[in-house]
């Protein structure tokens, strides 16, 4: 199926609104309480959602010079995988990596799985951003492993200070959608 990028964006937005947006009382990873929850993995782990997420994010990254893409497990896992596959199909392969929450206690003890990032320019991706703390932890691991973060791209920004927190540290941050796109459209 061939869709133009705007059709991909609209289909992805509709999938997120229909499948990922839940209402109730939730405690977020940031510790904040919220009246809604964005379970984007329901979409990014579906075949259509993975494809659409990768196509839209790759389009947003077309002017960015980078060597690899990755993020913190678990939210970034399906996004990184989809982008790697679609980039290969499109003839512009991008290797991926996943940052563990902590180093393995056995084997090689790696904290990053996948592509070696030492000396590489990398893009960090995430599913939903609230305060930016998870993304900042990922950035710190990448820097400690010798990678240079050139862009942060999240699927959904909850508009609760994450973007501003990362920008105040000098990072270029963008989102595919914001909470307003999901709640107000």
Protein Blocks (a to p, Z undefined) as FASTA:
>chain_A
ZZdfklmmmmmmmmmmmmmmccdddddfkopacfbdcdfklmmmpmklmmmmmmmmmmmm
mmpccfbdcdddfklmmmmmmmmmmmmmnopacddddddfbdcfehjopabecjdfehpa
cddddfbdcklmmmmmmmmmmmmnopacfbdcdfbdghnojmmmmmmnopacddfbdfkl
mmmZZ
